Amino acid sequence: MQELLFGTWGPPIASFGWQVIAYSLQHPWRVFAAILVVLLLTDIMFRSRPSGDGIDGFDFGGGDGDGGD
């Protein structure tokens, strides 16, 4: 089973890994910038969720039932 799994996927994964390493050695600032952008976007995405009484980011209000502020 291992030979079927790693025998078919091992060489392409290793080749892709070497390509990533070679690119990061040629363009270290691009790789750094890409990682920084991903970190900042995930930070912004998780901070923008409202913290209310709701479920999964939906705010159901204060519960007074008048539909106002």
Buried (B, 14 or more C-beta within 10 A) or exposed (E): EEEEEEEEEEEEEEEEEEEEEEEBEEEEEEBEEEEEEEEEEEEEEEEEEEEEEEEEEEEEEEEEEEEEE
